[in-house]
Amino acid sequence: MRLLLVEDDELLIRAMSNHLTAQHYAVDVATDGETGWSFAQAMTYDLVVLDVNLPKLNGFQLCQRLRQSGYHQPILLLTAKGDSADKVTGLDAGADDYVVKPCTVEELSARIRALLRRQQILVLPVLAWNDLRLDPVSCQVTYAGQEVLLTAKEYSLLEVFLRHPQRVFSSSSILERLWAFEESPGEEAVRALMKRLRQKLRTAGAGDVIETLYGQGYRLKPPDHSPGDRPSSGSASESDLREAALEAWEQFQEPMLAQIAYLDQAVALLRSNSLSAMCRDEAEQAAHRLAGSLGMFGFPNGSQLAQEIERLLQTPDRLTELPRLSSLVDQLHQVLQAPPQGGGLLANPAQVLSLEVPAAPPEPPLGLLAIHEDASFLQQLRQAGRRCGVDVESATSVGTARAAIARQVPEAVLLSLPIVSATPAGLQWLEDLTAQFPTLPVLAIATSDDMSDRLEVLGRSRCQFVSGSVSPRHLLATVRDVVASHRLAGTRVMVVDDDPTMLTVLRQMLTRWEVHPYTLKQPEQFWETLSAIAPGLLILDVEMPQISGVQICQVVRSDRTWDRLPIIFLTGHQDMATIQQLLSVGADDCLTKPFTEAELISRLCYRLSRQRLSHSQSQPRFIDESELT
């Protein structure tokens, strides 16, 4: 479990961190209230420990701010004062418990365990899988009555799977749960830890407890006594997908209806000619949020109605537009009473609900599908691949390539430009491939300087072109570089938007692709959060109160440390003037709401790959002697 400790006493920090780490907690430390707030906005914590007397923002204020922002996990306050007035103030601010210093680390640890138990009332005291037992109280693991000796990290990893037996954990999610923020290693550490734990469990006789789902992560295997109850690995039925889609809408229905309440209020106040500037601004912001969000939940007509309502609220003579405004709000209510329809996130339910990242084996060789009309060239490519760790599967037609991808999704596709540009069917296949697998790198071998073929292909995909005159070895080296640049897993992406519903949707989208999302609702706290997170890409909403996305972009582009950070804007406006304004202040891309998950991931992947390739090309390249022959 992950804890946040906000404390300015270095000796106490060291003692508490060491003890809690030994108790198998991942601990992040902040030494002032503002930094603690930034950490809480950037990461998900199971519990927060706050000292009351903190610099910049005291513990009472931070506790209150966390509760107002929607943080529902336990908060424990530490203070040197034991009077009842302080305790009442802390509990009224939202704290779950109050510990008076000096206290022993054992007492603090016991209080933490007690608070966490309240969050997990239904969790059995001893976690079990077949004859394997894990006792959270004694921190002891046994198999068939014999103790299994594990390190702290191995214990924590096993506990994660036993507490969530049905859940699939990606390497990045395991990193977040087991390692502290400042010491988080790469995903190879997860693979090494997994290997050690599996070996110890096999040695104890437990067999294979944790299974690997390639391209997705790891999960606990079902117990041996219920092999017949395992679900089918086939695709879900349409009714299952529709039911899941409806559940997704139900998750966000309440905050959406809360936004419509602002529109109802504005109409009522307009009828009595008493609409204040503040109420009008609230209604306009609500309409703007609905315009950007409803289409993503299967209500494209709702987005269009909200856009028109926003436009009417911006007109100077709103009173004359009252009948039209009232009618549009009524229509919006009617639209949302019906179930979600096709469009937006629900346009391809299978893509949203059972996304498959292109299969990426944790270790070489790299999987490449090569499509070319020349069989001898494919043979040379396979031979070169065996020497440099690339497993090349070949195809001489689009039909053969389609069948190959149906069997196994590769990590990259290398194709001959004429083979896809020669027929409409080839171009359509390329377009479908890009839509189905937005992170899959596709490279085309250009055999001529004909611009029309390149433009035709670029109109259907984000294909990258390579020269056909280089050796197979150099082609495969280019493929490796491009694949490395396209990998999203582990990338930190910071999202700034004042709409909590949009932040939740984006967080869910990005997490499914093993991206680390860091969301920020208050743009005025942007700079300290940016410095603490150091993201690889920034997503900004255009229109926000206090500080707009345009202003944030200008500030970032004027700073020498961050001026090359990729920036993608989210906007509900499609007019050329808005797009030109965003590009003029330094935007790399603009994504118009509503957008699909595939569109978002494709744009992210493209921008990150461009930046990484640009960086790698700026580094000196050393040629070994064998390349000169």
C-alpha positions in Angstrom: 0.0 0.0 0.0 1.1 3.6 -0.7 1.3 6.2 2.1 2.0 9.9 2.0 3.9 11.4 4.9 3.8 15.2 5.2 6.2 16.2 8.0 9.0 18.8 8.3 11.0 17.1 11.1 13.9 15.3 9.3 14.7 12.9 12.2 11.0 11.9 12.6 10.8 11.5 8.8 13.7 9.1 8.8 12.4 7.0 11.8 8.8 6.8 10.5 9.9 6.1 6.9 12.2 3.3 7.9 9.6 1.7 10.2 6.7 1.9 7.7 8.9 0.6 4.8 9.8 -2.4 7.0 6.0 -2.9 7.4 5.8 -3.3 3.6 4.4 0.2 2.8 5.6 2.4 0.0 6.1 5.8 1.5 6.3 9.2 -0.2 7.6 12.2 1.9 6.8 15.9 1.6 8.3 18.5 3.9 5.7 21.3 3.5 2.0 21.5 3.0 2.1 22.8 -0.6 4.4 20.0 -1.7 2.1 17.5 0.1 -0.9 18.9 -1.8 1.0 18.6 -5.1 1.8 14.9 -4.3 -1.8 14.2 -3.4 -3.0 15.6 -6.7 -0.4 13.7 -8.7 -0.6 10.2 -7.0 -3.2 7.9 -5.4 -2.6 7.2 -1.8 -4.2 4.6 0.5 -3.6 6.9 3.6 -2.1 10.3 4.4 -0.2 11.2 7.5 -0.1 15.0 8.2 1.8 17.0 10.8 -0.3 19.9 12.0 2.5 22.5 12.1 3.7 22.5 8.5 5.3 25.4 6.6 3.4 27.1 3.7 0.2 25.2 4.4 -0.6 23.8 7.8 -2.0 20.3 8.5 -5.5 21.5 9.2 -5.7 23.5 6.0 -4.2 20.7 3.9 -6.6 18.2 5.4 -9.6 20.4 4.7 -8.4 21.0 1.1 -7.9 17.3 0.5 -11.5 16.6 1.7 -12.9 19.4 -0.4 -11.1 18.0 -3.5 -12.8 14.6 -3.1 -10.1 12.6 -1.3 -12.0 9.9 0.7 -9.1 7.7 2.1 -8.0 7.9 5.8 -6.1 11.0 7.0 -4.1 10.8 10.3 -3.0 14.0 12.0 0.2 14.4 14.1 0.7 17.2 16.6 2.7 18.1 19.6 -0.4 19.6 21.3 -2.8 17.3 23.1 -5.6 19.8 24.0 -9.1 18.9 23.0 -9.6 22.1 21.0 -6.9 21.1 18.6 -8.4 17.6 18.3 -11.8 19.0 17.5 -10.3 21.4 14.9 -8.5 18.5 13.2 -11.5 16.1 13.2 -13.7 18.9 11.9 -11.3 19.5 9.1 -11.8 15.9 8.0 -9.2 13.8 9.8 -10.0 10.2 10.8 -7.6 10.0 13.7 -5.3 12.2 15.8 -2.0 11.2 17.3 -0.1 13.3 19.9 3.7 13.5 19.7 5.9 12.2 21.1 4.6 8.8 20.2 6.3 5.5 19.3 6.6 4.4 15.7 4.9 1.1 16.8 1.8 3.1 18.1 1.7 5.1 14.8 1.9 1.9 12.8 -0.9 0.4 14.8 -3.1 3.5 14.2 -2.4 3.3 10.5 -3.3 -0.4 10.3 -6.5 0.3 12.2 -7.5 3.0 9.8 -6.7 0.9 6.8 -8.8 -2.0 8.2 -11.8 0.3 8.3 -11.4 0.7 4.5 -11.2 -3.1 4.1 -13.8 -4.4 6.5 -14.7 -7.3 4.1 -11.1 -8.5 3.7 -10.5 -11.7 5.6 -7.7 -11.5 8.2 -5.7 -14.3 6.5 -5.4 -14.2 2.7 -5.4 -17.6 1.0 -4.8 -19.3 -2.4 -5.1 -23.1 -2.3 -2.6 -24.1 0.5 -0.8 -20.7 0.4 -1.5 -18.4 3.3 -0.6 -14.8 4.0 -1.2 -13.3 7.5 -1.2 -9.5 7.4 -1.0 -9.2 11.2 2.2 -11.4 11.6 3.5 -10.6 8.1 4.0 -14.4 7.7 3.6 -16.5 4.5 3.1 -20.2 4.6 2.5 -23.0 2.2 1.0 -26.3 3.5 1.9 -25.2 7.0 5.6 -24.5 6.2 6.9 -20.9 6.3 8.0 -19.3 3.0 10.7 -16.7 3.7 10.2 -13.6 1.5 11.8 -10.2 1.4 9.7 -7.1 2.1 9.1 -6.3 -1.6 8.3 -10.0 -2.4 5.8 -10.1 0.5 4.1 -6.8 -0.7 3.9 -8.1 -4.3 2.2 -11.3 -3.2 -0.2 -9.4 -0.9 -1.3 -7.2 -3.9 -2.4 -10.2 -5.9 -4.0 -12.1 -3.0 -6.1 -9.0 -2.0 -7.2 -8.5 -5.6 -7.5 -12.1 -7.1 -9.5 -11.1 -10.2 -7.5 -8.0 -11.2 -4.8 -7.7 -13.8 -1.9 -5.5 -12.7 0.4 -3.9 -15.3 4.1 -3.4 -14.5 3.5 0.4 -14.0 0.7 -0.1 -11.5 2.9 -2.5 -9.5 5.7 0.1 -9.5 3.2 2.7 -8.1 2.1 0.4 -5.3 5.4 -1.0 -4.2 8.0 1.8 -4.6 8.1 5.3 -3.2 7.8 8.2 -5.6 11.5 9.3 -5.4 13.0 5.8 -5.7 10.7 4.3 -8.4 12.9 2.2 -10.7 12.2 0.9 -14.2 9.8 -1.9 -15.2 12.7 -4.3 -15.3 12.7 -4.2 -11.5 9.2 -5.5 -11.5 10.1 -8.4 -13.8 13.1 -9.3 -11.6 11.0 -9.1 -8.5 8.3 -11.3 -10.1 10.9 -13.9 -11.1 12.3 -14.1 -7.6 8.9 -14.5 -6.0 7.8 -17.1 -8.5 11.0 -19.1 -7.9 10.5 -19.1 -4.1 6.8 -20.1 -4.4 7.7 -23.0 -6.8 10.5 -24.1 -4.4 7.9 -24.2 -1.6 5.7 -26.4 -3.7 3.0 -23.8 -4.5 3.6 -24.1 -8.3 2.7 -21.2 -10.6 0.7 -18.8 -8.5 0.9 -15.7 -10.7 0.3 -15.8 -14.5 1.5 -13.4 -17.2 -1.0 -11.9 -19.7 1.3 -10.7 -22.4 0.6 -7.1 -23.4 -1.6 -6.6 -20.3 0.3 -7.6 -17.1 0.0 -10.2 -14.3 -2.8 -11.7 -12.3 -3.4 -14.4 -9.7 -4.2 -17.8 -11.3 -7.6 -19.3 -10.4 -7.3 -21.9 -7.6 -7.0 -25.5 -8.7 -10.4 -26.6 -7.4 -12.4 -24.5 -9.9 -10.9 -25.1 -13.4 -14.4 -25.4 -14.9 -15.4 -21.9 -13.7 -12.8 -20.0 -15.6 -14.3 -17.5 -18.0 -13.9 -17.9 -21.7 -11.1 -15.9 -23.3 -13.3 -15.1 -26.3 -14.7 -11.7 -27.0 -17.6 -10.4 -25.0 -21.1 -10.4 -26.6 -22.7 -7.3 -27.9 -25.2 -7.3 -25.0 -22.3 -7.6 -22.5 -20.5 -4.7 -24.2 -23.7 -2.6 -24.2 -24.3 -3.3 -20.5 -20.7 -2.3 -19.7 -21.2 0.9 -21.7 -24.3 1.7 -19.8 -22.4 1.2 -16.5 -19.8 3.6 -17.7 -22.5 6.2 -18.4 -24.1 5.6 -15.0 -20.7 6.3 -13.3 -20.7 9.8 -14.7 -24.5 10.5 -15.0 -24.8 12.3 -11.6 -22.1 14.9 -12.2 -23.5 15.5 -15.7 -26.9 16.2 -14.4 -25.4 18.5 -11.8 -24.0 20.6 -14.7 -27.5 20.8 -16.3 -28.9 22.2 -13.0 -26.8 25.3 -13.7 -28.6 25.6 -17.1 -32.0 25.2 -15.4 -31.1 27.9 -12.9 -30.0 30.3 -15.7 -33.3 29.8 -17.6 -35.4 30.4 -14.4 -33.4 33.6 -13.5 -33.7 34.9 -17.1 -37.5 34.5 -16.9 -37.5 36.9 -13.9 -34.8 39.1 -15.5 -32.5 38.5 -12.5 -29.6 36.6 -14.1 -26.4 37.8 -12.4 -23.0 37.8 -14.2 -21.8 35.1 -11.8 -24.7 32.8 -12.5 -24.4 33.4 -16.3 -20.7 32.4 -16.1 -21.5 29.3 -14.1 -24.1 28.3 -16.7 -21.7 29.0 -19.6 -19.0 26.9 -18.0 -21.5 24.1 -17.4 -22.6 24.2 -21.1 -19.0 24.2 -22.2 -18.2 21.1 -20.1 -21.3 19.3 -21.4 -20.4 20.1 -25.0 -17.0 18.5 -24.5 -18.2 15.5 -22.5 -21.6 14.2 -23.6 -20.5 13.1 -27.0 -17.8 10.9 -25.4 -20.5 8.9 -23.6 -22.7 8.2 -26.6 -24.8 11.5 -26.7 -23.5 13.3 -29.8 -26.8 15.2 -30.1 -26.4 16.3 -26.4 -23.0 17.8 -27.3 -24.5 19.8 -30.2 -27.3 21.1 -28.0 -24.8 22.1 -25.3 -22.7 23.9 -27.9 -25.7 25.9 -29.0 -26.7 26.7 -25.4 -23.2 27.9 -24.7 -23.4 30.2 -27.8 -26.8 31.7 -26.7 -25.4 32.4 -23.2 -22.6 34.3 -24.7 -24.9 36.6 -26.8 -25.4 40.1 -25.3 -29.2 40.1 -25.8 -30.0 36.8 -24.0 -33.5 37.8 -23.0 -34.8 37.8 -26.6 -33.2 34.3 -27.0 -35.0 33.0 -23.9 -37.6 30.9 -25.7 -34.9 29.2 -27.8 -32.6 28.7 -24.8 -35.4 27.2 -22.7 -36.3 24.8 -25.6 -32.7 23.7 -26.0 -32.4 22.9 -22.3 -35.6 20.9 -22.4 -34.3 19.0 -25.4 -31.1 18.3 -23.5 -33.1 16.8 -20.6 -35.0 14.6 -23.1 -31.8 13.4 -24.8 -30.2 12.3 -21.5 -33.3 10.4 -20.4 -32.7 7.9 -23.2 -29.9 5.3 -23.1 -26.5 6.1 -24.7 -26.3 5.6 -28.4 -23.4 5.0 -30.8 -20.7 7.6 -31.2 -17.8 8.9 -29.1 -16.4 6.4 -26.6 -19.1 3.9 -27.5 -18.5 4.0 -31.2 -16.3 0.9 -30.9 -17.2 -0.7 -27.5 -14.7 -3.5 -27.9 -11.9 -1.0 -28.4 -12.9 0.9 -25.2 -13.9 -2.0 -22.9 -11.3 -4.6 -23.9 -8.4 -2.6 -25.3 -5.4 -4.6 -26.3 -2.1 -2.9 -26.4 -0.1 -4.5 -29.2 1.6 -7.5 -27.7 5.0 -6.5 -26.3 7.0 -9.4 -24.9 8.9 -8.4 -21.8 12.2 -9.6 -23.4 13.6 -9.8 -26.9 13.1 -10.8 -29.7 11.1 -8.0 -31.1 8.1 -9.1 -33.2 8.0 -7.6 -36.7 5.5 -8.2 -39.5 7.1 -7.5 -42.9 4.9 -7.1 -46.0 6.7 -7.1 -49.3 6.1 -8.4 -52.8 9.8 -9.6 -53.1 10.3 -13.0 -51.4 14.1 -12.7 -51.6 14.0 -9.4 -49.8 11.9 -11.0 -47.0 14.4 -13.9 -46.8 17.2 -11.4 -46.3 15.2 -9.6 -43.7 14.5 -12.8 -41.7 18.2 -13.7 -41.8 19.2 -10.2 -40.5 16.5 -10.5 -37.9 18.0 -13.7 -36.4 21.3 -11.9 -36.0 20.0 -8.8 -34.3 17.1 -10.1 -32.1 14.1 -9.4 -34.4 11.6 -12.1 -35.1 10.4 -11.4 -38.6 7.1 -12.8 -39.9 6.7 -12.3 -43.6 3.7 -11.7 -45.8 3.5 -11.1 -49.6 -0.1 -9.6 -49.7 -2.5 -7.6 -47.6 -4.7 -10.8 -47.2 -1.8 -12.7 -45.7 -0.9 -9.8 -43.5 -4.4 -9.6 -42.2 -4.4 -13.3 -41.3 -1.0 -12.9 -39.5 -2.2 -10.0 -37.4 -5.3 -12.0 -36.5 -3.1 -14.7 -35.1 -0.6 -12.4 -33.2 -0.3 -8.6 -33.1 3.3 -7.7 -33.8 5.3 -4.8 -32.2 5.7 -3.1 -35.5 4.8 -3.4 -39.2 7.2 -2.8 -42.1 5.5 -2.7 -45.5 6.2 -2.0 -49.1 4.5 1.2 -50.2 3.2 -0.1 -53.5 1.6 -3.2 -51.9 -0.9 -1.0 -50.0 -1.2 2.1 -52.3 -2.0 0.0 -55.4 -5.6 -0.8 -54.5 -8.4 0.8 -52.5 -8.6 -2.4 -50.4 -4.9 -2.0 -49.4 -5.5 1.6 -48.3 -8.6 0.6 -46.4 -6.8 -2.1 -44.6 -4.0 0.3 -43.6 -6.7 2.8 -42.3 -8.4 0.0 -40.3 -5.1 -1.2 -38.9 -4.3 2.3 -37.6 -7.7 2.7 -36.0 -7.7 -0.7 -34.3 -4.1 -0.4 -33.0 -3.3 3.3 -32.5 0.1 2.6 -30.8 1.3 0.1 -33.4 4.3 1.6 -35.4 3.9 1.3 -39.1 6.8 2.0 -41.4 6.5 2.1 -45.2 9.4 1.4 -47.6 9.4 4.1 -50.3 10.7 2.8 -53.6 10.1 6.0 -55.5 9.9 9.8 -55.0 6.2 9.9 -56.0 4.5 12.4 -53.6 1.0 11.3 -54.5 1.5 7.8 -53.1 2.9 9.2 -49.8 0.0 11.7 -49.5 -2.5 9.0 -50.1 -1.1 6.8 -47.4 -0.7 9.6 -44.9 -4.4 10.4 -45.4 -5.2 7.0 -44.1 -2.6 6.6 -41.3 0.3 8.0 -39.4 2.8 5.9 -41.3 6.5 6.7 -41.3 8.6 6.4 -44.4 12.0 4.8 -44.7 14.3 4.5 -47.7 14.3 1.2 -49.6 18.0 1.6 -50.6 19.5 0.8 -47.2 20.5 -2.7 -46.0 18.1 -5.0 -44.1 20.3 -4.6 -41.0 19.8 -0.8 -41.1 16.1 -1.2 -41.7 15.8 -3.4 -38.6 17.8 -0.9 -36.6 15.4 1.8 -37.6 12.4 -0.4 -36.7 13.9 -0.9 -33.2 14.4 2.9 -32.7 10.8 3.6 -33.8 9.3 0.9 -31.6 11.2 2.2 -28.6 9.9 5.7 -29.3 6.3 4.5 -29.6 6.1 2.8 -26.2 3.7 4.6 -23.9 4.1 2.4 -20.9 5.6 4.3 -18.0 5.2 7.7 -19.6 4.2 10.5 -17.3 1.4 12.6 -18.8 0.1 15.7 -17.0 -3.5 16.7 -17.6 -4.8 20.2 -16.6 -8.6 20.6 -16.9 -11.1 22.2 -14.5 -13.8 19.6 -15.4 -13.5 16.7 -12.8 -15.5 14.4 -15.1 -13.1 14.9 -18.0 -10.2 14.3 -15.7 -11.7 11.0 -14.5 -12.3 9.9 -18.1 -8.8 10.8 -19.2 -7.3 9.1 -16.2 -9.1 5.9 -17.0 -8.2 6.1 -20.7 -4.5 6.6 -20.0 -4.2 4.1 -17.3 -5.5 1.3 -19.6 -2.4 2.0 -21.8 0.0 1.8 -18.8 0.5 5.6 -19.0 1.0 7.4 -15.6 -1.6 10.1 -15.6 -1.3 13.1 -13.3 -4.4 15.3 -13.2 -4.7 18.8 -12.0 -8.0 20.7 -11.5 -6.5 24.0 -10.2 -4.4 25.6 -12.9 -3.0 28.1 -10.5 -1.0 25.3 -8.9 0.4 24.3 -12.3 4.1 25.3 -11.9 4.9 23.6 -8.7 3.1 20.4 -9.9 4.9 20.4 -13.2 8.3 20.6 -11.4 7.4 17.8 -9.0 6.1 15.4 -11.7 8.4 16.2 -14.7 5.9 14.8 -17.3 6.8 13.6 -20.8 3.7 15.3 -22.3 1.2 17.9 -21.3 -2.6 17.9 -22.1 -4.3 21.3 -21.6 -8.0 22.3 -21.7 -8.3 25.6 -23.5 -10.9 27.4 -21.4 -10.4 27.4 -17.6 -11.2 30.0 -15.0 -8.4 32.1 -13.5 -5.7 30.8 -15.8 -6.4 29.5 -19.3 -4.7 26.7 -21.2 -3.3 29.3 -23.7 -1.6 31.2 -20.9 -0.2 28.0 -19.4 1.2 27.1 -22.8 2.8 30.5 -23.2 4.5 30.2 -19.8 5.8 26.7 -20.6 7.2 27.7 -24.0 9.0 30.7 -22.4 10.9 28.5 -20.0 14.2 27.0 -21.2 13.7 23.9 -19.1 10.3 23.0 -20.5 10.1 24.7 -23.8 10.3 21.4 -25.8 7.6 19.6 -23.8 5.0 18.2 -26.2 1.6 20.0 -25.6 -1.8 18.8 -26.8 -4.8 21.0 -26.4 -8.4 19.8 -25.8 -11.0 22.1 -27.2 -14.7 22.1 -28.0 -14.2 24.6 -30.8 -13.4 23.5 -34.4 -13.1 27.0 -36.0 -9.9 27.8 -37.7 -9.3 31.0 -35.6 -9.1 28.9 -32.4 -6.8 26.3 -34.0 -4.5 29.0 -35.3 -4.4 30.7 -31.9 -3.4 27.5 -30.2 -0.7 26.7 -32.8 0.7 30.2 -32.5 1.3 30.0 -28.8 3.2 26.7 -29.2 0.7 23.8 -29.3 1.9 20.6 -30.9 -1.6 19.3 -31.5 -5.3 20.0 -30.9 -7.9 17.4 -30.2 -11.5 18.4 -30.7 -14.1 17.3 -28.1 -15.7 14.8 -28.2 -12.9 12.4 -29.1 -12.5 8.7 -29.0 -9.9 6.8 -26.9 -8.2 5.6 -30.1 -7.8 9.2 -31.3 -6.3 10.3 -28.0 -3.8 7.4 -27.8 -2.8 7.8 -31.5 -2.1 11.5 -31.0 -0.1 10.9 -27.8 1.9 8.1 -29.4 2.7 10.2 -32.5 3.8 13.3 -30.5 6.0 11.2 -28.1 7.6 9.3 -30.9 8.4 12.5 -32.7 10.0 14.0 -29.7 12.0 10.8 -28.8 13.2 10.3 -32.4 14.2 13.9 -32.6 16.2 13.5 -29.4 17.9 10.3 -30.5 18.8 11.8 -33.9 20.4 14.7 -32.1 22.8 12.4 -30.3 26.2 11.4 -31.9 26.0 8.0 -33.7 29.1 5.8 -33.6 29.6 3.5 -36.6 31.3 0.2 -36.1 33.8 -1.1 -38.7 31.5 -3.8 -40.0 29.1 -1.1 -41.3 31.7 0.3 -43.6 32.2 -2.9 -45.6 
